[in-house]
Every structure is written in C-alpha cells, then in structure tokens.
Amino acid sequence: MSEFRYVTDQLSVAPQISLADLAAAAAQGFRLVINNRPDGEDPAQPTSAEVEAAARAAGLDYAYIPVRGGPTPEQVAAVKVAHSEHASNNPKALYKKRVTVDDVLASRMICKPLHLLDCCTESDNATALIVTSAARARDCRQHPVLIESVVGRCSKPRTDNHFQHGPITLTAGHYGREILWRNAGVLPEDIDITGSYDAFTFTTLMQLEDYGFCRKGEGGDYVSNGTIRLGGKRPNNTSGGHLCEGYTHGISMVIENVRQLRHDVDDGCPMGPDGRRVHTHDYREGGCRQVKDPQLTANLGWHSPGTGSAMVLRRA
Amino acid sequence: MQDKQFDYLGMSLQLAAIDEVNQTYFAHCARHDFHLQACNACRLLHYPPSAGCPWCGGAAQTWTRVQGQGTVYSYSEVVQAIQPGFKPHTPYLVLLVELDEQRGKPSEHEALRVFGNLVMPDGQLASPEAVAQVGIGSRVRMVYTDIGEGFSIPQWTLDLDTPQPEPWRY
C-alpha cells in the first residue's frame, strides 16, 4: 500500500503506486489520478494503460503527463557520431573521420556544455539551388524534385530576443510545424530523411523535437537510438551536415536532400555503365550514403532559437 | 551626442551618436544608476533597450530606475576565450539574470533577463573560485565595470547579503 503524501487539501503525491492502490485512493475521496512517470522506466512498473484501466474501474478520472529528464551529454554527442559516419561516405566532406561518443566527450571543452566536437567549424564555400517551374523541371536532365511546403522565417509570438520570451525550451519549429505539415499534407512519420541545422549538436535535438519527429524531452533518445543514422528509420544530415561536411548556413542540407531524392548521391559506390552510381546501401566507412528509395524529405532551418524556416521536398 | 569609443580588454566598444537609445542606456550605467524603458502604453519594462515595446508595439517610452537584483536564469561557462584579452580570465561566466522586478509578467514564462559577466564586487572578472560557486538559481546583484570616462558595463556579482540556494551547475 503506497503512502499518499498530503500537499494541499486538493493534492497529494505518491511514489510509484500499485494497481491495488487505486481503489484505496477512490475510497479516500480522491477524484483524479495524474501519472507523471513515463512508461518503460522500470520493467516492474505498471504501464499507463494498466493504471488508467484500474483508475477508471475505481471511478477515478485519469491523466497521463509523462515528465522526462533532459538529454545526457552522451545522447547529444550521438548527433556528431551519426553525422561523422555519414561524412565518411562523402568524398567532399571536410571531416571524414568517424568519431565515437567517447571522442566527443574527451574533446576539450569550449563553452560548457559544448565540447570541441559538439561544434562545427566556419568554412569557405559556395552553394546554389536552381528553382524553376515544375513543368520546366520535368524537361531537365536531372530527375525533378518538387517543393511541397515552405515555412519562411517563422518566429515565436514575439520577434525580439528569444531569451526574454517563454517558454524558452520551445524554438521556432514548435510554431513553424503548424504551417509546414498542413501545407505539405504529410506528417513527420511520412518523412524518409531529415536535414537539420547542426551548427552545434544540440540544435538538431531541439529541431527534431519541435517539428514533431519525437515528443518534447525525447530528443536525446531519438538521436541516440539509431533512427538518425544511415540505415536507420529516418537518417539526418546524410552528407555529414555542418558538423562534418562543412558550414553553409543550412543550405547544403537542402542540396543533399535533393541529391537523395534524385537517388543520385555522390559517394563511394561503383559507377554503372550509364554513368550513374550503383548504390549498394552498404553504409560502412567509405561506402554508400544513398538512402533506399526516399520519396519525401524535410529540412529544418534555424536562424536563431526564436526564428527559423523549413521545407518539405518530394521526388517527382 | 557624439560618437564614443572605448577599449575593454582589447575589444573596441563603440557607441554611435545616432544610437540615441543606447547612448541614454549607457549614460545611466555610467552613473551606476540602472534604467530601462517602460512603455507609455502598457507600462511594462523591457530589456534590452530598443525603439519599440516588444510586448505591445508601443513607440513612446519613459526611462525608469530599476533595481539591479535577481536570480541566475541560465549561464554559460566559457573555457576557450575568443578575445585574447579574456584568455587570462578563463573560465569566465556569461550570466542571464532574471530581475526580481517584473518577474513573471506578462506571462509566467517571461521576465526581464539581463546579460552580464560574473565579476567581483569591484567589477573585475570573477576568480575561478567565484565562478565555481555560481549556477542557475544563484542570487546576484548588479555592479559595474568602469571602462572609461562616461562608460560602464552593468555586470553581476554574487549577492552575499541574501541566503544562497544550492545552484544547478553543468
């Protein structure tokens, strides 16, 4: 039997309760149970669905509001690890060496909590995109890629300094996603590849959360569970991104997604008789970086935490 | 008003004559008398100083004295200084301090959050021992680093007159 600790006349709290506690809570006059523990933290804990069923059976209302801790330095470092794997298969990347989580955490501290390998480098380069009508694009030599949705310079409700306006944990993507997905007519789970602004490792986490690829607070898990790696469910920054390919203020990730949607990424795969690479989808070092048959990509841009742009592209 | 130029640890700080808002802001700082603009329409203060009110868009403002006391809302500990003049002072802290005044207005997530370095009470960048004591939740008060004739930078030092909570540090 769990102890219900009195806080106010309206509220008591308890550590992990058992299903048997719910009938006792109803008998003591409680009316609503709020479950703040995320499912799956401990194999022994009842799931939210089980707690809800027992609560409803006892005549109690139920709300599930899981509260999670922030990402760990190891999880944040996983962004650099994934992007370095991608860069190792990009002959044009500035940093082609694969790194580990330990390499990131052992690199010298620049500005806590960012290590050297959590940061990109400034680099000199030039990038360009050619945008034309869909009709004209179909008449060109390359397979066309269509713009499905654009969010142009979306800001938080107030446009001056992000740090004055709350909640500061919500960045522009939280607001931009309402425009992005509605205009595209697709949802985050439909996207095959993401391109995030990764001047630092952490910006990728915040964008993936705020655009809805995972729930708020789950970005650390999302970037470290294999999802964003080549061969994973939804690779991110397959060129290596700003952390490894080179810094271009976000635009190189749009170019990379266009290459991916043309199914014609420039990597280490052998050249076929038609002058196009024969992609092996073997993502080991020095190998392929072409995702298998991608149809939809999302680019998540970042001007500052409070302002950003985004785009969904589709293979024609 | 005239163009002003100062040197701070090897950095050139410039105040243009045409920048009336910052000329006035720093004139108050030079007198160690912190002022922010209050909007004549919605009456709310804002930071940093600007030509318009971020809360309601009002253009007319009145410079208003503000108490320089608050709580560290967030911070960054700089280990690798970019400016050569800061290298002897690493690690140093950049603090974002939530003022007691107008805290939680106009919404629970909003406040006047004022940047500054952690300094000793005399305005010099803080010692490594002092840096190690300060984090999110620390209580601080405003002091000034005097740069030159008529120019001072508002900074933050640990407030030793109030109880200090255990700060959160990375």
Boltz contact constraints between the chains, C-beta under 6 A:
constraints:
  - contact:
      token1: [A, 109]
      token2: [B, 79]
      max_distance: 6.0
  - contact:
      token1: [A, 110]
      token2: [B, 80]
      max_distance: 6.0
  - contact:
      token1: [A, 111]
      token2: [B, 76]
      max_distance: 6.0
  - contact:
      token1: [A, 111]
      token2: [B, 78]
      max_distance: 6.0
  - contact:
      token1: [A, 112]
      token2: [B, 77]
      max_distance: 6.0
  - contact:
      token1: [A, 112]
      token2: [B, 170]
      max_distance: 6.0
  - contact:
      token1: [A, 113]
      token2: [B, 170]
      max_distance: 6.0
  - contact:
      token1: [A, 158]
      token2: [B, 54]
      max_distance: 6.0
  - contact:
      token1: [A, 160]
      token2: [B, 54]
      max_distance: 6.0
  - contact:
      token1: [A, 163]
      token2: [B, 96]
      max_distance: 6.0
  - contact:
      token1: [A, 163]
      token2: [B, 113]
      max_distance: 6.0
  - contact:
      token1: [A, 164]
      token2: [B, 113]
      max_distance: 6.0
  - contact:
      token1: [A, 165]
      token2: [B, 110]
      max_distance: 6.0
  - contact:
      token1: [A, 166]
      token2: [B, 109]
      max_distance: 6.0
  - contact:
      token1: [A, 166]
      token2: [B, 110]
      max_distance: 6.0
  - contact:
      token1: [A, 167]
      token2: [B, 109]
      max_distance: 6.0
